[in-house]
Each structure stands twice: as C-alpha cells, then as structure tokens.
Amino acid sequence: MQIINARLRQKPELFTLHIENGHFTKIEKQDGTLADTSLNDDINADGNLVCAPFVEPHIHLDAALTAGEPEWNQSGTLFEGIERWSQRKPMLNEADIRKRALSTIELLVQNGVQAIRTHADTTDPTLIGVRTLCALRDELKDKIDLQVVAFPQDGMLSYPSGLKLMEEALEIGADVVGGIPHFEYTRELGEKSVKLIIELAKKYDRLVDVHCDEIDDPNSRFLEFLACEALFHDMGDKVTASHTTAMHSYDNAYCSKLFRLLKNSGINFISCPTESIHLQGRFDTYPKRRGVTRVKELREANINVCLGQDSIFDPWYSLGNGKLLRTLDFAMHICQMMGYKDYESALDMITDNSAKTMCLENYGIKIGNPANFILLEGFDDYSVLRKQGEVLLSVRHGEIIMQRQPAQVISKPWISTI
Ligand SMILES: [Zn+2]
C-alpha cells in the first residue's frame, strides 16, 4: 500500500508513505504532485494531512450515554453529577455497560481515535464497570489501545471499603491507579490517598492518573503532593494529573513556585476544557472563573499537557460528539492560545502529548512503526484546526478501519449568480 500526495506535520513538501505488512517501510519526499497510481489499495491523500491517530486520554465509558437516567443534572455542578451518577449506578449491568461503551468507542473511532484511556468507577461493590471494561479491552486489543483506570468516584478512603475495592480492581487487571483526593472528606485523607495511590502503582507496576483538584477552591493543593510523590519515587513519566482546575484559581506567586516542582517531577497533565468550562465556576456569581487549568502556561514551560473529552452525554456533561478537534478548538479559545505559534503545534495536544501521557509504544509516523494514521482535511495543524473538518480516513496496521467522503456543497453558490 502507498499513500501518495500526503502532507506531514511541520513539513511543507508532499510525501509518499510506503506500507508493507502493516508497518511503515519508506517515507519518500515527492518531486511535485503525483497522478493516481493504478494499484487498487493505493490512496491519494490529495495534499491533505496524514497525522498520527487521535488519542482520547480521559473519558468515562462506564457512564457515557446515561444523561437523564433516571434524572437530569439540573444545576450543572460536578457534585450534582456525582449524585445523579449514584442514582444510575444500581441500574448498571454488564450488557448495559458493554453496549454503551461499544457505541462510544465506535463514535470515537469514526472520529479518528485509535487509543483510549477510560476511567471505571471502583466505588461499587460489584466492580461491574471495571470487570466489563477490562474484558472489552482484552477483546478489542487488536483493534484499539484501551487502558482502564481504577477510579474511586466517591473517594478511596471516604467510601466504605474504597481501598479494598481499589486493590480488587487492580487484581482484576486495571492498567492505571486513579484517585480523587479533593473529594475525600478531609485534607488529611486526601493526602493519605495520594500516598496510597503511588504505593499501589509501585506494588502492581501500574500507571497513575488522578482526578486532581477538580474544584475552584484555591486551597485545594493535592497537585503539589502528587508531583512531589512522583518526583521522590522517580516515576513522573508514569503519573498524570487530570483536570487540576484549582490551578486556575491559585495565587500567581504560589503557581510560580509550583511550576518548578511540576517541571522537575516530569508528570503529565490532562485538561478537559469543555467539561471544565461547564462544571467549574458554578459557585461564582460575576465575574465567573473559567475554571480550566493553565494549559498555555504548562505548554510554555515544556510540561506535557494533553486534552480529553471526559464525558459524552452523561450526568456531568450532556453534550459531546466524539470529536477531539472540537475539544481542541475549545481549548484554544478558553485558554487564550490563539497566537500563530500556538497553532503551529496545536495537534500535539490530541496526538503526541496524549500518547506520551498513556505511555503508548511505537506511536507516530516513523519507519518501522505500525502503519497507524489518520487523514485530516487541511495541510497543517493550523488549517486543520481552523477548518474543523471531518476525519477522512483511519488506518490501523495498514488496514482501513474508517473511510469518509469529504462533504460537498451541491447547490450553486448564490454569489456566482450576481
Ligand atoms: Zn473524569
């Protein structure tokens, strides 16, 4: 298989990509545009951007597609979301979770995603979410990279047997240890939970991804505790802080001190801008905080930061369509990253940076890597972002898993009749 007339990120020329046995074997610079070849499985990219697959590093597949069941979150707060989810939890069963998770995965794949990190709630004595999603991960292992986070939604230490359930989830096979220190009853319990998360990750050799300081409270400072633990245990690249929305409200002097630790620790960040702009700032009158972590500042400090959707039609967020380009568009606006330099590498936040966060191996368009890629409408990061077009093609191990015809305007543009 060959992909001709392909643009690659940060390169102005056209390229031909050669694929054999599901791997990239040659990436050749072209001398101008090539005509279609007669070989059946060749693809003409037509000057569009060939990009590494999108990565969804933060979503809750066990809760996806449950908005309004049995009641809607009317206030729009994170805490009412947790209450509504508590009402939905007793209705969970394997078939229900499986059906919704598969529909959501399909939606994500249709929009160029090939790797997903999902959280699975462990504060449920049956651990049905963890069991179902781990089984699905194993079943889909040749089709998609799926990581399951053992996530104690109602607290690891504040929920009865929360710690025991967390350990059971890791025994079942969850890939990542999660946490929610800001939701534990006290600061002491929150700190203790972070210590336990790191201990469990070491004991079971797992990654870490903590819902960290997802609150507007400027005194919620579990991030420094998590980063410090990661630094002292030398495991920063395996540790992720999700949300960190309290950082939006931190005093600037404190933040300046904090960034030194964050940089030294090497931990990763995930921001979910659509979710946070919706859930945070709910206790403010006016002015209202945006409640999104300092994505621009983290990028400028060369700290790894990526973006996730968090929810698709669930008790916390009742919109969402699986399109990471939409999430990226929101982030550029909300975090005021609309200088030309911000655009040039914008796609990093839904591709390379997310892959680094998930510790994905052999990711990216390189000779020898599996031929996993997507085709995007546009010729560079900026034009793809501005156009907000559809993903035209998704290829995994050299096989087409999704193909879409670009939308065409049928009627004559009225302006030409003037
Ligand atoms: Zn989340």
Residues whose N, C-alpha, C, O or C-beta is under 5 A from the ligand:
A	BS01	ZN	D310
